[in-house]
Amino acid sequence: MTAVTLDDLARERKLLWLWCAGCGRERDVDPLSLGLAGDMPVPDVGKRISVRLVGGGRAVTSAPELHPGGVTQYRERIR
């Protein structure tokens, strides 16, 4: 089984979820806005991005969006 890539997310119009284990901050970003190769597997993105994008920690987890439209829209819906 192959990992989902940034191109896969873009094709499906999904966001990339990033989470900083150091501070707990999370955000969703356009997968192609990071300037990384489209064939990069999503799990590897957290090892390559600028940590300032999330929270400043070194342990960044990356995954396909957890909620349709991203975590910000999810929080708005549950309020």
C-alpha atoms as one frame of an Amber mdcrd trajectory, in Angstrom:
protein
   0.000   0.000   0.000   1.453   3.359  -0.987   1.226   6.512   1.083  -0.983
   9.418   0.059   1.042  12.182  -1.617   0.658  15.949  -1.766  -0.524  15.595
  -5.376  -3.212  13.140  -4.217  -4.512  15.680  -1.697  -4.492  18.476  -4.271
  -6.322  16.330  -6.823  -9.007  15.509  -4.236  -9.130  19.164  -3.086  -8.196
  18.223   0.449  -6.040  20.138   2.866  -2.892  18.987   4.640  -3.210  18.870
   8.440  -0.139  19.822  10.465   0.199  19.395  14.226   3.068  20.440  16.508
   3.667  17.958  19.335   5.620  20.593  21.245   2.860  23.165  21.659  -0.281
  21.427  20.391  -0.979  23.948  17.644  -2.519  22.661  14.474  -3.440  24.077
  11.119  -4.573  23.015   7.693  -2.752  24.225   4.601  -3.036  23.894   0.858
  -0.752  20.920   0.133   0.881  22.605  -2.855   1.548  25.897  -1.047   4.556
  24.470   0.784   6.867  24.357  -2.220   7.539  20.644  -1.768   7.479  18.009
  -4.489   3.966  16.823  -5.272   5.047  13.187  -5.118   6.161  13.554  -1.486
   4.285  11.187   0.834   2.129  13.075   3.337   3.729  11.394   6.403   7.143
  12.771   5.334   5.998  16.389   5.067   6.236  17.034   8.816   9.947  16.194
   8.679  10.611  18.714   5.916   8.530  21.817   6.573   9.518  24.966   8.386
   8.476  24.456  11.988   7.318  28.081  12.129   4.332  27.083   9.997   2.819
  25.258  12.927   4.144  26.235  16.322   7.902  26.195  16.463   8.461  22.661
  17.711  10.543  20.060  15.953   8.067  17.183  16.100   5.459  17.951  13.442
   2.869  15.397  12.393   1.315  15.663   8.943  -1.793  13.920   7.643  -4.673
  14.445   5.223  -7.273  16.840   6.643  -9.087  15.306   9.583 -12.347  17.187
   9.006 -13.863  18.320   5.673 -12.761  21.916   5.144 -10.166  21.724   7.907
 -10.080  22.093  11.671 -11.064  25.772  11.622 -14.328  25.071   9.810 -14.951
  22.093  12.073 -14.633  24.253  15.188 -17.023  26.810  13.710 -19.611  24.085
  13.064 -19.511  22.704  16.607 -19.887  26.072  18.342
